[in-house]
Structure formats: C-alpha cells, structure tokens
C-alpha cells in the first residue's frame, strides 16, 4: 500500500553542500515521498573555521541551502547549527587550545542566537570527537560541550550530539550533563545511533537511528521517542555516504506495504518524536508547501 498522504516522512539528520548534489538530492527525497529534512550545518571549505565570521558564513550557507530546497522542491527544512566539535581539535593545532576553545564558545553563542531568532531549531552537531584525543584537549572539548548545554538551556532548544558509540554509561553521562544544565534529557538527541538502545539504557536521551534496513526492523516497535536519519554527507568523493537521501522514504514505504498496523508505527519517529523533542507539529505534506 502507498504511504498515507497525511503522514510526514522525516529524515532527522542530513547534510547538503553547494559543491555536492544539494537541491538535486532533496528533489530525489521528495520524489520518493519525503517531506521534511533536519539539515545540519557543516564545513563547506577545506579548512576549519578560524574566526566567528567563518562560522557566520557557514551558518548562512546552510540557511541558503534550506531556502533553496524549500522553494525548489517543497520539502520543509529545519536547519540545525553549531560549531562541529572536531573543529576545536584542528583549530587548536593552528591557533592554540585556549583560542580554539574561545572560538567554539563564541560560535555556540552565535548558534544560540540563530535558534532564538528562529533561524534554526537546535544546536548541532555538538559533543566530542569520535576518535581518541590528547589529555590536553579533552578538558577543552568538555568545556565547549558544557557550554553547549548552557546555551541550549538559555534558548530552550534541543542538542544534537556527535560522539563515538555510546554504552549505557555514556548515555547516562549525557543525561547528567543535561540535568546539570537544566535541560530535559528528552531534548538531547544522540545522532548516528547504529544499534538499538533500550529505554532503560538511554536514560531519557533520544536516539536518532541510521535508517539501515535491519536496524529499522529492530526499532520500529519502540514506543519512542526516536528518529530515523541518513546522515547523508553530500560529498562528491563519497556518493551516497553515509546513506543516500532517499533511504528514509524507501524504508517508510517498505513498512507501509506491510499493512495499516505496521504503517501506524511510523507516527512515532515522524510525528510524535518531533513534537516531543522539538515542539514542532508537522503539517500534512500537501499543506506544507515551499
């Protein structure tokens, strides 16, 4: 059976680039039934930002991409902005740890301003590098992460977390950081979750699962909140990485073909979780428009 016309089809985390497919990828997403994208900012030049103006230009590029996608495809786009946590590691090698940390903090404040002005819906990606870092850099990364939680509290928005794979202790640490900052754990999203995480293991933190076929089968009975994402990178050197932007609507259609009961489960990642975590009530696709 086809996808219900009143069901939003949401990719919770992707990237688009002016030097990649950009709007073309979003058009493919729409043709397959996709309706809403959460678009995470990224570095659009080979060098990491080394000034606040560099981050401002980066966020503006993301905003421009979101606008073009809306206007040219009708897909609704929610920008998510923040300095990438790995930037701190690379910038520290060039400008020193103190200056790199200060830049991260100021860029997080800038991202918070964008949320306050409703130019973005969340801070992301924030967190920690997914690879080992030196003992000198670890406390600087942690300082930036704690500041991200503080900004999220001040502007009342979710955080999208970048990190390595987390075990139960890792999820509990994130929940503890949220609690210390006065942020509900349910507004903390662990992006790029590659394995099912039970409600007891995740301490209230919300997983955003990679929409791989087997993983979608495992998680779809979870009462939520949880999301599906592709983490599409839009990198010409790595076409289709991490997953192609058409993946989430394809997975949704495969579930819908199993009948009404299976289709009803799609309300959890596409409607209920978006409302609980972001406070967004998504309109039916035909009403969304550009």
C-alpha positions as a LaTeX table, in Angstrom:
\begin{tabular}{lrrr}
\hline
Residue & $x$ (\AA) & $y$ (\AA) & $z$ (\AA) \\
\hline
Unk1 & 0.00 & 0.00 & 0.00 \\
Unk2 & 1.22 & 3.57 & $-0.62$ \\
Unk3 & 2.32 & 5.91 & 2.12 \\
Unk4 & $-0.59$ & 7.75 & 3.77 \\
Unk5 & $-0.96$ & 11.23 & 2.30 \\
Unk6 & $-1.27$ & 12.79 & 5.75 \\
Unk7 & 1.94 & 11.21 & 7.12 \\
Unk8 & 5.11 & 13.34 & 7.16 \\
Unk9 & 8.23 & 11.43 & 6.11 \\
Unk10 & 11.17 & 12.87 & 8.04 \\
Unk11 & 14.93 & 12.43 & 7.71 \\
Unk12 & 16.12 & 13.66 & 11.09 \\
Unk13 & 19.77 & 14.31 & 10.18 \\
Unk14 & 21.42 & 15.04 & 6.85 \\
Unk15 & 23.90 & 17.41 & 5.25 \\
Unk16 & 23.74 & 19.20 & 1.91 \\
Unk17 & 26.53 & 21.07 & 0.19 \\
Unk18 & 26.78 & 23.71 & $-2.54$ \\
Unk19 & 29.57 & 21.61 & $-4.05$ \\
Unk20 & 27.56 & 18.39 & $-3.87$ \\
Unk21 & 24.12 & 17.40 & $-5.12$ \\
Unk22 & 22.37 & 19.96 & $-2.94$ \\
Unk23 & 18.84 & 20.60 & $-4.18$ \\
Unk24 & 19.07 & 17.65 & $-6.58$ \\
Unk25 & 19.35 & 15.24 & $-3.65$ \\
Unk26 & 16.39 & 16.91 & $-1.93$ \\
Unk27 & 14.37 & 16.60 & $-5.13$ \\
Unk28 & 15.09 & 12.85 & $-5.15$ \\
Unk29 & 13.99 & 12.67 & $-1.49$ \\
Unk30 & 10.71 & 14.41 & $-2.36$ \\
Unk31 & 10.05 & 12.20 & $-5.39$ \\
Unk32 & 10.24 & 9.13 & $-3.16$ \\
Unk33 & 7.74 & 10.57 & $-0.67$ \\
Unk34 & 10.00 & 12.52 & 1.70 \\
Unk35 & 8.54 & 15.70 & 3.15 \\
Unk36 & 10.75 & 17.08 & 5.95 \\
Unk37 & 14.52 & 17.33 & 6.49 \\
Unk38 & 16.54 & 18.33 & 9.52 \\
Unk39 & 19.57 & 19.92 & 7.84 \\
Unk40 & 22.74 & 20.00 & 9.94 \\
Unk41 & 25.36 & 22.57 & 9.06 \\
Unk42 & 28.88 & 21.51 & 8.10 \\
Unk43 & 32.18 & 22.99 & 6.98 \\
Unk44 & 31.84 & 23.91 & 3.31 \\
Unk45 & 35.52 & 24.71 & 2.74 \\
Unk46 & 38.62 & 22.52 & 3.18 \\
Unk47 & 39.85 & 24.48 & 6.22 \\
Unk48 & 38.03 & 24.55 & 9.53 \\
Unk49 & 36.64 & 27.93 & 10.61 \\
Unk50 & 39.18 & 30.08 & 12.39 \\
Unk51 & 37.01 & 33.10 & 13.17 \\
Unk52 & 33.46 & 33.87 & 14.19 \\
Unk53 & 32.89 & 35.37 & 10.75 \\
Unk54 & 33.82 & 31.99 & 9.25 \\
Unk55 & 31.09 & 30.32 & 11.32 \\
Unk56 & 28.60 & 33.03 & 10.46 \\
Unk57 & 29.28 & 32.45 & 6.77 \\
Unk58 & 28.90 & 28.70 & 7.28 \\
Unk59 & 25.53 & 29.05 & 9.02 \\
Unk60 & 24.36 & 31.43 & 6.30 \\
Unk61 & 25.27 & 28.87 & 3.63 \\
Unk62 & 23.18 & 26.28 & 5.46 \\
Unk63 & 20.31 & 28.74 & 5.64 \\
Unk64 & 20.58 & 29.47 & 1.93 \\
Unk65 & 20.57 & 25.77 & 1.10 \\
Unk66 & 17.47 & 25.28 & 3.26 \\
Unk67 & 15.72 & 28.15 & 1.49 \\
Unk68 & 16.54 & 26.80 & $-1.95$ \\
Unk69 & 15.31 & 23.32 & $-1.05$ \\
Unk70 & 12.02 & 24.74 & 0.23 \\
Unk71 & 11.50 & 26.93 & $-2.81$ \\
Unk72 & 12.55 & 24.42 & $-5.46$ \\
Unk73 & 11.22 & 21.13 & $-4.07$ \\
Unk74 & 8.53 & 21.90 & $-1.47$ \\
Unk75 & 10.43 & 19.90 & 1.17 \\
Unk76 & 10.25 & 21.55 & 4.59 \\
Unk77 & 13.73 & 22.08 & 6.05 \\
Unk78 & 14.70 & 22.67 & 9.67 \\
Unk79 & 18.28 & 24.00 & 10.00 \\
Unk80 & 20.44 & 22.77 & 12.89 \\
Unk81 & 23.60 & 24.80 & 13.54 \\
Unk82 & 26.65 & 24.76 & 15.82 \\
Unk83 & 30.43 & 24.55 & 15.54 \\
Unk84 & 31.45 & 20.97 & 14.83 \\
Unk85 & 33.26 & 19.62 & 17.93 \\
Unk86 & 36.11 & 18.24 & 15.83 \\
Unk87 & 36.84 & 21.79 & 14.66 \\
Unk88 & 38.28 & 22.51 & 18.09 \\
Unk89 & 40.88 & 19.77 & 17.68 \\
Unk90 & 42.07 & 21.00 & 14.30 \\
Unk91 & 41.92 & 24.69 & 15.22 \\
Unk92 & 43.93 & 24.09 & 18.40 \\
Unk93 & 46.82 & 22.83 & 16.28 \\
Unk94 & 46.86 & 26.14 & 14.42 \\
Unk95 & 45.82 & 28.83 & 16.90 \\
Unk96 & 46.33 & 27.10 & 20.26 \\
Unk97 & 43.94 & 25.38 & 22.62 \\
Unk98 & 42.76 & 28.47 & 24.51 \\
Unk99 & 41.94 & 30.42 & 21.36 \\
Unk100 & 40.26 & 27.40 & 19.74 \\
Unk101 & 38.09 & 26.84 & 22.82 \\
Unk102 & 37.15 & 30.51 & 22.95 \\
Unk103 & 36.13 & 30.33 & 19.29 \\
Unk104 & 33.96 & 27.27 & 19.95 \\
Unk105 & 32.25 & 29.04 & 22.84 \\
Unk106 & 31.57 & 32.18 & 20.81 \\
Unk107 & 30.33 & 30.09 & 17.86 \\
Unk108 & 27.97 & 28.23 & 20.19 \\
Unk109 & 26.65 & 31.59 & 21.38 \\
Unk110 & 26.14 & 32.57 & 17.75 \\
Unk111 & 24.26 & 29.31 & 17.11 \\
Unk112 & 22.10 & 30.07 & 20.13 \\
Unk113 & 21.27 & 33.46 & 18.64 \\
Unk114 & 20.15 & 31.73 & 15.45 \\
Unk115 & 17.83 & 29.49 & 17.46 \\
Unk116 & 16.48 & 32.46 & 19.40 \\
Unk117 & 15.79 & 34.23 & 16.10 \\
Unk118 & 14.08 & 31.07 & 14.77 \\
Unk119 & 16.65 & 30.65 & 12.03 \\
Unk120 & 17.48 & 27.18 & 13.43 \\
Unk121 & 15.63 & 24.65 & 15.59 \\
Unk122 & 18.50 & 23.10 & 17.56 \\
Unk123 & 22.21 & 23.15 & 18.34 \\
Unk124 & 24.12 & 20.54 & 16.41 \\
Unk125 & 26.31 & 18.81 & 15.96 \\
Unk126 & 27.86 & 19.33 & 19.38 \\
Unk127 & 29.69 & 16.80 & 21.53 \\
Unk128 & 33.05 & 15.13 & 21.33 \\
Unk129 & 35.29 & 13.75 & 18.58 \\
Unk130 & 34.62 & 10.12 & 17.70 \\
Unk131 & 38.35 & 9.35 & 17.89 \\
Unk132 & 40.91 & 9.50 & 20.71 \\
Unk133 & 42.28 & 12.94 & 21.57 \\
Unk134 & 45.12 & 14.06 & 23.81 \\
Unk135 & 44.81 & 14.61 & 27.53 \\
Unk136 & 45.45 & 18.31 & 26.91 \\
Unk137 & 42.50 & 18.65 & 24.54 \\
Unk138 & 39.94 & 16.55 & 26.44 \\
Unk139 & 39.10 & 19.19 & 29.08 \\
Unk140 & 38.80 & 21.87 & 26.39 \\
Unk141 & 36.33 & 19.73 & 24.45 \\
Unk142 & 34.38 & 19.12 & 27.65 \\
Unk143 & 34.28 & 22.84 & 28.41 \\
Unk144 & 32.79 & 23.51 & 24.99 \\
Unk145 & 30.24 & 20.70 & 25.43 \\
Unk146 & 29.12 & 22.03 & 28.81 \\
Unk147 & 28.74 & 25.47 & 27.27 \\
Unk148 & 26.57 & 23.94 & 24.53 \\
Unk149 & 24.24 & 22.59 & 27.21 \\
Unk150 & 24.18 & 26.01 & 28.87 \\
Unk151 & 23.25 & 27.71 & 25.60 \\
Unk152 & 20.54 & 25.12 & 24.93 \\
Unk153 & 19.06 & 25.87 & 28.33 \\
Unk154 & 19.16 & 29.61 & 27.73 \\
Unk155 & 17.46 & 29.46 & 24.34 \\
Unk156 & 15.25 & 26.45 & 25.18 \\
Unk157 & 16.21 & 24.11 & 22.37 \\
Unk158 & 17.38 & 20.54 & 21.76 \\
Unk159 & 21.00 & 19.48 & 21.27 \\
Unk160 & 22.10 & 17.01 & 18.59 \\
Unk161 & 25.10 & 15.09 & 19.88 \\
Unk162 & 28.09 & 13.91 & 17.87 \\
Unk163 & 30.24 & 11.27 & 19.58 \\
Unk164 & 31.59 & 7.79 & 19.29 \\
Unk165 & 29.33 & 4.83 & 20.02 \\
Unk166 & 27.81 & 5.15 & 23.50 \\
Unk167 & 27.15 & 2.42 & 26.05 \\
Unk168 & 24.70 & 2.78 & 28.93 \\
Unk169 & 27.24 & 4.75 & 30.95 \\
Unk170 & 27.74 & 7.15 & 28.04 \\
Unk171 & 24.01 & 7.82 & 27.76 \\
Unk172 & 23.80 & 8.37 & 31.49 \\
Unk173 & 26.66 & 10.86 & 31.32 \\
Unk174 & 24.80 & 12.86 & 28.67 \\
Unk175 & 21.66 & 12.78 & 30.80 \\
Unk176 & 23.72 & 14.01 & 33.75 \\
Unk177 & 25.16 & 16.91 & 31.74 \\
Unk178 & 21.65 & 17.82 & 30.68 \\
Unk179 & 20.36 & 17.66 & 34.23 \\
Unk180 & 23.19 & 19.87 & 35.49 \\
Unk181 & 22.33 & 22.49 & 32.86 \\
Unk182 & 18.59 & 22.30 & 33.46 \\
Unk183 & 17.92 & 20.70 & 30.08 \\
Unk184 & 15.46 & 17.77 & 29.90 \\
Unk185 & 17.23 & 14.60 & 28.80 \\
Unk186 & 14.49 & 14.11 & 26.21 \\
Unk187 & 15.81 & 17.20 & 24.40 \\
Unk188 & 19.23 & 15.58 & 23.92 \\
Unk189 & 19.50 & 13.54 & 20.71 \\
Unk190 & 22.30 & 11.05 & 20.08 \\
Unk191 & 22.74 & 11.27 & 16.33 \\
Unk192 & 24.21 & 8.35 & 14.35 \\
Unk193 & 22.92 & 5.60 & 16.64 \\
Unk194 & 23.86 & 2.33 & 14.97 \\
Unk195 & 22.38 & $-0.16$ & 17.43 \\
Unk196 & 19.06 & $-0.37$ & 19.21 \\
Unk197 & 19.16 & 1.28 & 22.63 \\
Unk198 & 16.50 & 0.27 & 25.16 \\
Unk199 & 14.65 & 2.87 & 27.20 \\
Unk200 & 16.44 & 1.75 & 30.37 \\
Unk201 & 19.87 & 2.06 & 28.72 \\
Unk202 & 19.44 & 5.54 & 27.26 \\
Unk203 & 18.45 & 7.41 & 30.45 \\
Unk204 & 15.94 & 9.58 & 28.62 \\
Unk205 & 18.33 & 10.60 & 25.83 \\
Unk206 & 16.77 & 10.17 & 22.38 \\
Unk207 & 18.47 & 8.02 & 19.73 \\
Unk208 & 18.46 & 9.03 & 16.08 \\
Unk209 & 18.95 & 5.74 & 14.30 \\
Unk210 & 20.72 & 5.24 & 11.00 \\
Unk211 & 17.97 & 4.02 & 8.67 \\
Unk212 & 19.61 & 0.74 & 7.79 \\
Unk213 & 17.09 & $-1.93$ & 6.89 \\
Unk214 & 17.84 & $-4.36$ & 9.71 \\
Unk215 & 18.01 & $-1.63$ & 12.35 \\
Unk216 & 14.67 & $-0.17$ & 11.28 \\
Unk217 & 13.11 & $-3.60$ & 11.73 \\
Unk218 & 14.57 & $-3.82$ & 15.24 \\
Unk219 & 13.49 & $-0.40$ & 16.49 \\
Unk220 & 10.09 & 0.20 & 14.95 \\
Unk221 & 8.16 & $-1.26$ & 17.90 \\
Unk222 & 9.97 & 1.04 & 20.35 \\
Unk223 & 7.41 & 3.42 & 21.93 \\
Unk224 & 9.79 & 6.35 & 21.42 \\
Unk225 & 10.88 & 8.98 & 21.19 \\
Unk226 & 13.37 & 8.09 & 18.46 \\
Unk227 & 14.19 & 9.22 & 14.95 \\
Unk228 & 15.43 & 7.87 & 11.63 \\
Unk229 & 18.28 & 9.53 & 9.76 \\
Unk230 & 20.60 & 9.01 & 6.83 \\
Unk231 & 23.48 & 11.32 & 7.86 \\
Unk232 & 23.73 & 11.91 & 4.11 \\
Unk233 & 27.06 & 13.73 & 3.61 \\
Unk234 & 26.55 & 15.10 & 0.07 \\
Unk235 & 30.23 & 14.60 & $-0.64$ \\
Unk236 & 31.05 & 14.07 & $-4.35$ \\
Unk237 & 34.05 & 11.99 & $-3.30$ \\
Unk238 & 31.77 & 9.64 & $-1.34$ \\
Unk239 & 28.49 & 9.38 & $-3.27$ \\
Unk240 & 25.63 & 8.04 & $-1.16$ \\
Unk241 & 27.54 & 8.21 & 2.13 \\
Unk242 & 26.55 & 7.60 & 4.87 \\
Unk243 & 23.15 & 6.59 & 3.45 \\
Unk244 & 21.52 & 8.03 & 0.34 \\
Unk245 & 18.98 & 10.78 & 0.99 \\
Unk246 & 16.23 & 8.63 & $-0.47$ \\
Unk247 & 16.68 & 5.94 & 2.19 \\
Unk248 & 14.15 & 7.07 & 4.81 \\
Unk249 & 11.20 & 7.31 & 2.39 \\
Unk250 & 12.19 & 3.93 & 0.95 \\
Unk251 & 12.17 & 2.38 & 4.41 \\
Unk252 & 8.84 & 4.01 & 5.21 \\
Unk253 & 7.30 & 2.67 & 2.00 \\
Unk254 & 8.57 & $-0.85$ & 2.74 \\
Unk255 & 6.89 & $-0.67$ & 6.15 \\
Unk256 & 3.65 & 0.72 & 4.70 \\
Unk257 & 3.47 & $-2.23$ & 2.30 \\
Unk258 & 3.09 & $-4.49$ & 5.34 \\
Unk259 & $-0.32$ & $-3.03$ & 6.15 \\
Unk260 & $-2.05$ & $-0.45$ & 8.34 \\
Unk261 & $-0.77$ & $-1.76$ & 11.68 \\
Unk262 & 2.86 & $-1.53$ & 10.55 \\
Unk263 & 2.25 & 1.87 & 8.97 \\
Unk264 & 0.84 & 3.21 & 12.24 \\
Unk265 & 4.25 & 2.70 & 13.87 \\
Unk266 & 5.72 & 5.37 & 11.57 \\
Unk267 & 3.86 & 8.02 & 13.55 \\
Unk268 & 6.41 & 7.55 & 16.35 \\
Unk269 & 9.58 & 8.79 & 14.56 \\
Unk270 & 7.86 & 11.15 & 12.13 \\
Unk271 & 5.20 & 12.88 & 14.25 \\
Unk272 & 5.24 & 12.06 & 17.97 \\
Unk273 & 9.01 & 12.26 & 18.47 \\
Unk274 & 9.30 & 15.52 & 16.54 \\
Unk275 & 6.58 & 17.02 & 18.72 \\
Unk276 & 8.08 & 15.75 & 21.99 \\
Unk277 & 11.69 & 16.72 & 21.33 \\
Unk278 & 11.33 & 19.84 & 19.16 \\
Unk279 & 7.83 & 21.03 & 19.98 \\
Unk280 & 7.07 & 21.03 & 16.26 \\
Unk281 & 3.67 & 19.99 & 14.96 \\
Unk282 & 4.29 & 18.88 & 11.40 \\
Unk283 & 1.57 & 19.62 & 8.91 \\
Unk284 & 0.47 & 17.05 & 6.33 \\
Unk285 & 2.73 & 17.06 & 3.26 \\
Unk286 & 0.13 & 18.53 & 0.95 \\
Unk287 & $-0.22$ & 21.51 & 3.31 \\
Unk288 & 3.49 & 22.08 & 3.87 \\
Unk289 & 4.46 & 23.63 & 0.57 \\
Unk290 & 7.65 & 25.56 & $-0.07$ \\
\hline
\end{tabular}
